[in-house]
Amino acid sequence: MRRTIIHLTAIAALAAFCPAPDAHAASKEIIQLQTQVQTLQDMLQRLQQTSDSRLAVMQHLIEQTADSVNRMSQTMNGIQQQLQTQSENAVSGQQVSGQIQSLNDSVDELKSRIARLDKTLQDIQSQLQNINAQPAPTNPGQQPSPGPDGAAAMQQAPQAPPLDQLYQGGIRDYNSAKYDVAAGEFQDVLKYYPQDNLAGNAQFYLGEIAYRQGDYKSAIKNYDAVLEQFPGNAKAPAAQLRKAEAELALNQREAGIRDMRSLIQRYPQTPEAAQARSRLNGMGVRITASKPSAYR
């Protein structure tokens, strides 16, 4: 960016002070220089916009990490209070063990967020290095020659729209049955914010869109992506139930029964588990398989 600004300054100075042999030639040269200056200014503006969007993503992840640190600090304070109470009132070791487990869970979550933040920073640094590595034109009359990773790539670099805007727009279009538009918005959530919690929700709604359109195979793939990539997401029980229903719609009876039983086992207290029990009872199928290997 510094080299680009210096180059712009040099071009502007030449455009202002360079004498011309005659009025027609001078006018032509000035127009060419002004066009080049405007082109470089546009490139600089796009570069700034790309950097701003990347920094916004990084800021979002940093805020999530800070929240995790605060929760871990609160958990540690709670453990200290429990230990102090134990020394005074002989509190049982089982309560302390539960607090330690809670602390371990918070630490694991913090590590995961830090790893995602580190990856995002590495991606930003790599892109900045690619931009800085591009050679600047050696004279004012030389047009930039963008290569695969040069100015053309900068001009085509997409900006990351705000997460809430993308996701809420997708929900509105989904509820309005504008499935193609909604699918594009949910795909953008996955593209620009793949590590955010809402990415799991977006993946689930892609499955719902495919299910409503009768594309059960695509729906199953999207539900599987929720279960495999976002297992802790609040939509995971619904994804497993809907996957089972899509399998039944494809006459994959054994797979559907297996997934409903797995749902009941993994999320026994959820409304989706209650629906799975009702569905299995309606099919005349045991909730617990009499032979564990029958549907494996």
C-alpha positions as CSV (number, residue, x, y, z in Angstrom):
1,M,0.0,0.0,0.0
2,R,2.9,2.4,0.8
3,R,4.5,1.8,-2.6
4,T,1.1,2.3,-4.3
5,I,0.6,5.7,-2.5
6,I,4.2,6.8,-3.5
7,H,3.5,5.8,-7.0
8,L,0.2,7.8,-7.1
9,T,2.0,10.8,-5.7
10,A,4.7,10.6,-8.4
11,I,2.1,10.3,-11.1
12,A,0.1,13.3,-9.8
13,A,3.3,15.4,-9.6
14,L,4.2,14.5,-13.2
15,A,0.7,15.3,-14.3
16,A,0.8,18.7,-12.7
17,F,4.3,19.9,-13.6
18,C,5.5,18.0,-16.7
19,P,5.8,20.4,-19.6
20,A,4.4,19.5,-23.0
21,P,5.8,20.4,-26.5
22,D,2.4,21.6,-27.7
23,A,-1.1,22.0,-26.4
24,H,-2.6,19.0,-28.2
25,A,0.1,16.6,-27.0
26,A,0.0,18.0,-23.5
27,S,-3.7,17.6,-23.3
28,K,-3.5,14.0,-24.4
29,E,-0.7,13.1,-21.9
30,I,-2.6,14.7,-19.1
31,I,-5.8,12.8,-19.9
32,Q,-3.8,9.5,-20.0
33,L,-2.1,10.3,-16.7
34,Q,-5.4,11.3,-15.1
35,T,-6.9,8.0,-16.2
36,Q,-4.0,6.0,-14.8
37,V,-4.3,7.9,-11.5
38,Q,-8.0,7.2,-11.2
39,T,-7.4,3.5,-12.0
40,L,-4.8,3.3,-9.2
41,Q,-7.0,5.1,-6.8
42,D,-9.8,2.7,-7.5
43,M,-7.4,-0.2,-6.8
44,L,-6.3,1.3,-3.6
45,Q,-9.9,1.8,-2.5
46,R,-10.8,-1.8,-3.2
47,L,-7.7,-3.0,-1.3
48,Q,-8.8,-0.9,1.7
49,Q,-12.3,-2.3,1.6
50,T,-10.9,-5.9,1.4
51,S,-8.7,-5.2,4.4
52,D,-11.6,-3.7,6.4
53,S,-13.8,-6.8,5.8
54,R,-11.0,-9.1,6.9
55,L,-10.4,-7.1,10.0
56,A,-14.1,-7.2,10.8
57,V,-14.1,-11.0,10.7
58,M,-11.0,-11.0,12.9
59,Q,-12.7,-8.6,15.4
60,H,-15.7,-10.9,15.6
61,L,-13.6,-13.9,16.5
62,I,-11.6,-11.9,19.0
63,E,-14.8,-10.9,20.7
64,Q,-15.9,-14.5,20.9
65,T,-12.5,-15.5,22.4
66,A,-12.9,-12.7,25.0
67,D,-16.3,-14.1,25.9
68,S,-14.8,-17.6,26.4
69,V,-12.0,-16.2,28.6
70,N,-14.6,-14.4,30.7
71,R,-16.6,-17.5,31.1
72,M,-13.5,-19.5,32.1
73,S,-12.6,-16.8,34.7
74,Q,-16.1,-17.1,36.2
75,T,-15.8,-20.9,36.4
76,M,-12.4,-20.7,38.1
77,N,-13.8,-18.2,40.6
78,G,-16.6,-20.6,41.3
79,I,-14.1,-23.4,41.8
80,Q,-12.1,-21.3,44.3
81,Q,-15.2,-20.6,46.2
82,Q,-16.2,-24.3,46.3
83,L,-12.7,-25.3,47.5
84,Q,-12.9,-22.7,50.2
85,T,-16.3,-23.9,51.3
86,Q,-14.9,-27.5,51.3
87,S,-12.1,-26.6,53.6
88,E,-14.6,-24.9,56.0
89,N,-17.6,-27.2,55.8
90,A,-16.1,-30.5,54.4
91,V,-17.9,-30.3,51.1
92,S,-17.9,-33.6,49.2
93,G,-15.3,-34.3,46.5
94,Q,-18.0,-35.0,44.0
95,Q,-19.0,-31.4,43.7
96,V,-15.4,-30.3,43.3
97,S,-15.0,-32.9,40.5
98,G,-18.0,-31.4,38.7
99,Q,-16.5,-28.0,38.9
100,I,-13.2,-29.2,37.6
101,Q,-15.0,-30.9,34.6
102,S,-16.7,-27.6,33.9
103,L,-13.4,-25.8,33.9
104,N,-11.9,-28.4,31.5
105,D,-14.9,-27.8,29.2
106,S,-14.3,-24.1,29.2
107,V,-10.6,-24.5,28.5
108,D,-11.4,-26.8,25.6
109,E,-13.8,-24.3,24.1
110,L,-11.2,-21.5,24.6
111,K,-8.6,-23.6,22.8
112,S,-10.9,-24.2,19.9
113,R,-11.7,-20.5,19.5
114,I,-8.0,-19.5,19.7
115,A,-7.2,-22.1,17.0
116,R,-9.9,-20.6,14.7
117,L,-8.6,-17.1,15.4
118,D,-5.1,-18.1,14.6
119,K,-6.1,-19.6,11.3
120,T,-8.0,-16.5,10.4
121,L,-4.9,-14.3,11.2
122,Q,-2.7,-16.6,9.1
123,D,-5.1,-16.3,6.1
124,I,-5.1,-12.5,6.4
125,Q,-1.3,-12.4,6.6
126,S,-1.0,-14.7,3.6
127,Q,-3.2,-12.4,1.5
128,L,-1.4,-9.3,2.6
129,Q,1.9,-10.9,1.6
130,N,0.5,-11.8,-1.8
131,I,-0.6,-8.2,-2.3
132,N,2.7,-6.7,-1.2
133,A,4.6,-9.1,-3.4
134,Q,3.2,-7.6,-6.6
135,P,5.6,-5.3,-8.5
136,A,4.7,-1.6,-9.0
137,P,4.9,0.0,-12.5
138,T,8.3,1.5,-13.2
139,N,7.1,4.6,-15.0
140,P,3.9,6.7,-15.2
141,G,3.2,5.5,-18.8
142,Q,3.3,1.8,-17.9
143,Q,-0.1,0.3,-17.2
144,P,-0.2,-2.3,-14.3
145,S,-0.2,-5.8,-15.6
146,P,-2.3,-7.8,-13.2
147,G,-1.5,-11.5,-12.9
148,P,-3.4,-14.2,-11.3
149,D,-2.6,-12.9,-7.8
150,G,-2.2,-9.2,-8.7
151,A,-4.4,-6.2,-9.1
152,A,-7.1,-8.2,-11.0
153,A,-7.4,-10.5,-8.0
154,M,-7.7,-7.5,-5.7
155,Q,-10.5,-6.0,-7.8
156,Q,-12.4,-9.4,-7.7
157,A,-11.8,-10.0,-4.0
158,P,-15.3,-10.2,-2.5
159,Q,-16.3,-8.3,0.6
160,A,-17.7,-10.2,3.6
161,P,-21.2,-8.8,4.3
162,P,-22.2,-8.5,8.0
163,L,-23.1,-11.9,9.5
164,D,-26.4,-10.9,11.0
165,Q,-27.5,-9.3,7.7
166,L,-26.7,-12.5,5.7
167,Y,-28.3,-14.9,8.2
168,Q,-31.4,-12.9,8.9
169,G,-31.9,-12.2,5.2
170,G,-31.7,-16.0,4.6
171,I,-34.3,-16.7,7.3
172,R,-36.7,-14.1,5.9
173,D,-36.3,-15.5,2.4
174,Y,-36.7,-19.1,3.6
175,N,-39.9,-18.2,5.5
176,S,-41.1,-16.5,2.3
177,A,-40.4,-19.6,0.3
178,K,-37.7,-17.8,-1.8
179,Y,-35.6,-20.9,-1.5
180,D,-33.0,-20.0,-4.2
181,V,-32.3,-16.6,-2.7
182,A,-32.2,-18.0,0.8
183,A,-29.8,-20.8,-0.2
184,G,-27.4,-18.2,-1.6
185,E,-27.5,-16.3,1.6
186,F,-26.9,-19.3,3.8
187,Q,-24.1,-20.4,1.5
188,D,-22.5,-17.0,2.0
189,V,-22.7,-17.5,5.8
190,L,-20.8,-20.7,5.4
191,K,-18.3,-19.1,3.0
192,Y,-17.5,-16.0,5.0
193,Y,-18.1,-17.2,8.6
194,P,-17.4,-21.0,8.6
195,Q,-16.4,-21.1,12.2
196,D,-19.3,-19.1,13.7
197,N,-22.2,-20.8,15.5
198,L,-24.6,-19.5,13.0
199,A,-22.8,-21.5,10.2
200,G,-24.3,-24.7,11.7
201,N,-27.7,-23.1,11.5
202,A,-27.1,-22.1,7.9
203,Q,-26.0,-25.6,7.0
204,F,-29.2,-27.0,8.6
205,Y,-31.5,-24.6,6.6
206,L,-29.7,-25.6,3.4
207,G,-30.9,-29.1,4.2
208,E,-34.4,-27.9,5.0
209,I,-34.5,-26.1,1.6
210,A,-33.4,-29.3,-0.2
211,Y,-36.0,-31.3,1.8
212,R,-38.9,-28.9,0.9
213,Q,-37.9,-29.1,-2.8
214,G,-38.0,-32.9,-2.7
215,D,-34.2,-33.3,-3.1
216,Y,-33.8,-35.7,-0.3
217,K,-30.3,-36.8,-1.2
218,S,-29.0,-33.3,-1.0
219,A,-30.9,-32.8,2.2
220,I,-29.2,-35.8,3.8
221,K,-25.8,-34.5,2.8
222,N,-26.5,-31.1,4.4
223,Y,-27.9,-32.7,7.6
224,D,-24.8,-34.9,7.8
225,A,-22.6,-31.8,7.5
226,V,-24.4,-30.4,10.5
227,L,-23.9,-33.5,12.6
228,E,-20.3,-34.0,11.5
229,Q,-19.0,-30.4,11.4
230,F,-21.2,-28.8,14.1
231,P,-22.0,-31.6,16.6
232,G,-22.6,-29.1,19.4
233,N,-25.0,-26.9,17.4
234,A,-28.5,-26.5,18.7
235,K,-29.9,-27.7,15.4
236,A,-28.1,-31.0,15.6
237,P,-31.1,-33.0,17.1
238,A,-33.4,-31.5,14.4
239,A,-30.8,-32.3,11.7
240,Q,-30.7,-36.0,12.8
241,L,-34.5,-36.3,12.9
242,R,-34.9,-34.6,9.5
243,K,-32.1,-36.8,8.0
244,A,-34.1,-39.9,9.2
245,E,-37.3,-38.6,7.7
246,A,-35.5,-37.9,4.4
247,E,-34.1,-41.5,4.4
248,L,-37.6,-42.9,5.0
249,A,-38.9,-40.7,2.1
250,L,-36.2,-42.5,-0.1
251,N,-37.5,-45.9,1.2
252,Q,-34.2,-46.3,3.1
253,R,-36.1,-47.8,6.1
254,E,-33.3,-49.3,8.0
255,A,-31.2,-46.2,7.8
256,G,-34.1,-44.1,8.9
257,I,-34.8,-46.3,11.9
258,R,-31.1,-46.4,12.8
259,D,-30.9,-42.6,12.8
260,M,-34.1,-42.2,14.9
261,R,-32.8,-44.7,17.5
262,S,-29.4,-42.8,17.5
263,L,-31.3,-39.5,18.0
264,I,-33.2,-40.9,21.0
265,Q,-29.9,-42.2,22.5
266,R,-27.9,-39.1,22.0
267,Y,-30.5,-36.4,22.8
268,P,-33.1,-38.3,24.9
269,Q,-34.7,-35.2,26.5
270,T,-35.2,-33.1,23.3
271,P,-38.6,-32.6,21.5
272,E,-37.0,-34.2,18.4
273,A,-36.4,-37.4,20.5
274,A,-40.1,-37.4,21.5
275,Q,-41.0,-37.1,17.8
276,A,-38.7,-40.0,16.9
277,R,-40.3,-42.2,19.6
278,S,-43.8,-41.4,18.3
279,R,-42.7,-42.1,14.7
280,L,-41.1,-45.4,15.6
281,N,-44.2,-46.4,17.6
282,G,-46.4,-45.5,14.6
283,M,-44.3,-47.7,12.4
284,G,-44.6,-50.6,14.8
285,V,-40.8,-50.6,15.4
286,R,-39.1,-51.1,18.8
287,I,-37.4,-48.0,20.1
288,T,-34.5,-50.2,21.3
289,A,-33.4,-52.8,18.8
290,S,-33.7,-56.3,20.1
291,K,-30.5,-57.2,18.1
292,P,-28.0,-54.4,18.2
293,S,-26.4,-55.4,14.9
294,A,-29.6,-55.4,12.9
295,Y,-29.4,-51.8,11.9
296,R,-25.7,-51.1,12.0
